[in-house]
Amino acid sequence: MAIIVKALSEADFAAMSASWQRLLQSSDADPMFLSWPWQYSWWETWSRSLKLQLVLLAAYEEDELIGLAPLYLDTVHLSRWLKIRRLQFIGNAWRRADTVRTEYLGFVAQRGRLDDVVKAFAGYLIAQVPWDELIICDIPRVADSYRSIRRCFETRDFYVFDRSLDKGVRIPLVNSFESYLSSLGKNTRLKLYNRRTYFESLGDASIEYATSNQIAEYFNDLNRLHRVRWGKDCFAGKSLDFHKIFLTRLDQQALMFSRIKLNGDVVSTLYNVRMGNTEYNLQAGFLENVDKKISMGTLHLGYAIEKAFEEIPGGGFDLLAGSGKNTFYKQSLSPNTVEFSTLQIVKSRWLRWVYRGYFAAPPKLRKLLSKRWLF
């Protein structure tokens, strides 16, 4: 049977939580960033202020939903005179606005149907949607989705390239927590686990987990500790609104937002969410001066990782992309890195020549062009 692609409305988007989640569970797509709660909460938070046009595509086969393409169309001015129509995945606004970072992006497809779904969406986008370039932020380069999308558009002679690369770290929850600890370096093991007894000797130490009606309180703790260390809130304005809305759409079991208290004072917070068989470490805030022997943030991670080993064996603990304040500390916790690409697909013929000329130019000229044009 032929795959039928339909463009859905905002009303459809709002009403399709159950069917979206059923498809997601039967796919290899990321269970959090490509979930309906994350995607719809992002759209609800930023689409109006950024004046975005929804391009939400659904693929059906014999009336069965087998694929989703959560996209939007945006008009971007590269210069005073030059504007382009840019397609992006819901969850990021690349070089447009500071929203939240959404990783592991790609099309959602029923397991075993990825190539068919990608071809169907590509055909629809080429024939029915007016766009000049497609940006896919933070798509894993090892993912089948990355290879399928790239191959599909390259065979149509589009200009496809990795615009930028980043890396994250994922801890496989295999074997046991004890075997995981034995794989770590001596200094990392000391910070993550061996200092527990010493920390607990400093006074009344406890770890607490947020309930659904404590979300605002825990974000207040996170922001307060983040200000001490970084001089600014972790989440504010629309970003804070987004995370609060997102969490209200999750079951209590998914909420792994924790804080550690010492003698009644909150000294560390860990904003984690558990979906599918993965726990995601979204943010952390902690005091650096609790004790000179204690690395508070790493110690808190140790408690969370041990709990994940116990409760989702065979899953993963994802530290996501991004480096720490001083070093890429995540790599000391696991050698399993994930390389992310911001994949750029250029449809417009004239824009292909512009980009090829830009990347062929000497570095000094590229720097000058970047100041005048939003490359």
N, C-alpha and C positions, 0 to 999 in steps of 0.2 A: 504493500500500500504506500501511496505517496504521502510525504510529510507536508502538512498544511501549516503555514506560519500566519499568525494573526497578531495584529498590534492591539494591545490592551489599553484601556483607559485608566485614569487615576482611580475611578470608582472600582474598577476591576482589581486594581492593585490593592486597595484597602480591604477588599473582601476576600482575597485569596490566600489567607494565612494557612488554612488547613491543606489545600491542594499544593501549595508551594512547599510546605514542609514534608508532605508525602513524597513529592518528587525528589527533594533534597536527600531524604533518607535512602532513596533507591539509586543515588548517584555517587560519584567520587568527589563531588564538589565540597568545598570547605563548609563544615556544619555551623560555623558561627558567622563569618563575614558574609557568606552568601545565604544566610537564613532570612526569612521574611522579617523577623523582629529587627535585625540590624539594617537591612536594606530599606524597609518602609520607614523606620525611624529616621534614617538619614534623609530620605526624600522629604518627609514631613518637616524636618528641621530646616533644610537649606534650599529647597527647590524654589520657593517663592522669592526669597531675598536675592537669589542669584539669577532669577528669571530663566529657569531651565525648562526645556521641552521634553516631556517623557517619551522615551522610545522603548517601551517594555514589550518585548516580543515573546510569544508563546508558540511552541511547536507541538502539533497534535498529530497523532496517527490513529485513525479510527476512533476519534473523539477522546483518546487517551493523551493526557499531558505528558510529553516525553522530553521537553526542553524549555529553558527560559533564558532570555537574554535581557538582563536588567540594565538598560542603557538610557542615556539622555543626550539631547542635542543642545549645544551651546554655541553662540556666536562670539568669537574672540577676535579682538583687534590686535594684530601683530604690530601694526604701526598706525599712525594717524590716518593713513589712506587705505591700508590693507586689512581686510577682515576675512576670517575663515569660519567654516562651520565644522565644529569639532564634536565628534562622538566620544563619550566616555562611559565607563561603568559607574553605576550608582555606588557611592561610597568614597569617591575622591573627586577633587576639583583641581586637577593638575595645573599649577602655575596660574590659578585663577583665584583661589581663596583658601584660607587656612581652616579646613574643617576638621575631620578626624582622619586618621590613617586607616585605610581598609586594605588588608592584604589577602593573598590567595584568591585573587579575582579570576574570572573566566566564565564561560557559559556553563549553565547547569544542564546536564544531560543524563537521561536514564543510563544506568550502567550498561556498557556494551553498545551504545548508540551514539557515542560522542562524535565520531567523524560525520555521520549522517546529519546530526543536528547542526554541527558547525557549518556544513555545506549548505543546509537549508537556510540558516540565518544569514550567511554571507550572501547567498543569492538574493534574499529579500532586501537586505541592506543596500546592495549594489543597485537593484532595480527600483526600489520604492522609497528610499530615504535620501534626501539631499545632504551629503556630507563631503568634506574635503580630507579629513584625517580622523583616525580612530586611535585613542590613547588607552592602553590597558596598563594601569599602574599595579606594581607588585604582584605580578603573575610568576609563579615558580618556574624556573627554566627546565626543571626535570619533569614537570607535569605533562601528562598526555594532552591536556588542554592547550598548553603553550605550543607544543609541536603541531597539533592539529590545526590551530588557528593560523600559525605562521605558514604552514604548508599550503593551506587553503587559499590564502590571499597572495602568496608568492606565485602560485600557478596561474593566477589571474594577472600577473605582471604588475602588481602593486609594489610600491617601495616599502619594504618591511625591515625594521632594524631595532636593535636594543638601544633605547635612548639613554638609559642609565641603569646601573646595577647596584644592588644592595644585598646584604645578607642577614639572615636571622639564625636562631639556634633552637633546635627541638630536642628534648630529652625523651628517648624511647623508654616506655615503662615496661621493660622486659626483665625477666629473672626476678630479682628482689632489690629492695632498697639497699640492703647490705652489700650486694654485689656492685650496685651502682656506686656506693661510697668507696669501695675498694678500687674502683677505676679512676678515681679523682687524684689529682696531685695532693701532696701532703698539706700544703698551705690552704688549698681550696677546701679540703675535707675538714680542716681545723675550723675555718670560718663557717662552713655550712652546717656542721654537726657537732664536732668535738667540743666546742665552746658552750654547748647547751648547759651542762652541769654548772659551769662557772657562772653563766648568765642567771640561771635560776637561783643561785646562791646570793645574788645581789639584793633580793627582797621578794616581795609577793609578785611573781610573774604569772601571767595568764594569757591565753589566746582566745579570742571571741570571733564569732562569725555573724555577719549582718543578717537580720530578717528583712522581709520586704518592706516593713514600715520603719526601718532604720537606715535606709539608703542615703537620705539627705545628711544624716548625722555622720555616717562613715565618709561621705565625700567631703564634709567639713574637716574631718580629721586629716584626710589625704591632702587637701589643699593647704592646711595649716603647716603640716610637716614639709610639704613641697616648697612652701615660701621660705622656710628656714634654710633649706639647702640650696634652692635655686633662685630665690628672690622673687618668685611669682607663683600664682596659682597653677596647679596642674590642669584643671579644667575650669573654664569660666564662660559666661555668656551662652552662646548657642551650643558650644561643645558640652558644657555641663548639662544643658537642657537635653541634648541628645542622649547622653549616657543615662540620665534619670529615666527618660521615656523608654529607652531600650530595655533597661533592667525591669521595669514594670511589666514588660511583655514576656518575661521569662518565668519558668517554674522556680520555686524556691530551691529545688535541687541543683539548679544551674548556678545559683548565686554563691560564689566562693570568696566573697569580699571579707577579708579578715583584718583584725588589728591585734597587736600585742601590747599589753599593759604591764608596766613595772611600777609597783607601789601605787597603783591607781591612775598613773599617767600613761597616756597613749604614746608609745615610743616608735611604733612602726605600723604601717598599713600596707596591705597587699590587695590590689583590685584585680581579682581573677574571676573568670567565668568558665564554667564547664559545660560543653555541648558536644554531643556525640561521645566519642571516647577520647576527647582532648580537653585539657585544661589550658586556658590561655592566660598568660600573665600580661595584663593590659597596662598596669601602672603600679608604681610603688612610691611610698613616702616614708622616710624614717629619719631619726635623729642620728647624727654622726658621732656625737660626743657622749653617748650613754656610758661608755667605759672604753678606755684605750685598747683593751684586749678584744672588744666585741665589734664585729662588722654587722651592724643590726639588720641591714637589708638582706644580706646573704644568709644570716641566721634564720630570718623569717622565711625566706625561700626554702630553706631546708625542711622546715615543718610542713610547708605546703607540698613539696615534692614527695616527702614520705607519705603523706595522706593520700596523694594521687596514686602512688604505687599500691597502696592498700585497697583503694576503692575503684580504680579503673585499670587493673592490670592488663598489659598488652596494648594500652593506649599511648598517649603522648602528653608531655608537658611542654607547651610551646612558649618560648621566651620572646618570640616575634623578632621583627627587625629593629635596628637601632643600636647605638653604642651607649656606653655608660658615660658618666661625667668625666672620668679621666682615662679609662681604658675600655677595651671591648671585653668586659668581664664575663659576658655570657659564654664565650668560647671556652673558658676554664671549667664551665659546668657540663659541657658536652661537646664532643668533636663533630656532632651531627649538624652541620650547617645547611641552611636552605638559601639558595641564591635566587633572588628576586630580580625580575626585569621590569622596567617600564617600557613596554612594547609599543612602538609607533608604527602605524600602518597608514600610508599616504595614498589616497585615491586620486586626488586632483593631479592632472598631468603637469600643470604649470607649477604647482607646489612641490612636485617631485624634483623638478629642475632647481627650484630655489634651495631645497634642503641639500641636494647633491653639491651644489655650488658652495653652500655654507660650510659643509663638512670637508670639502676639498681645499678651502681657504687656509692660509697660515694662521696659527693660533692667535697672533696679535690682531689680525683682521676679524677673526671670529669673535674675539672679545669686544671689539669695537661695534660689530654688528649686533651683538647681544644687548648692548646698552641702548641701541636705537630701535631694535626690533625685539619682540618677545619670543626669540628662538628658545 
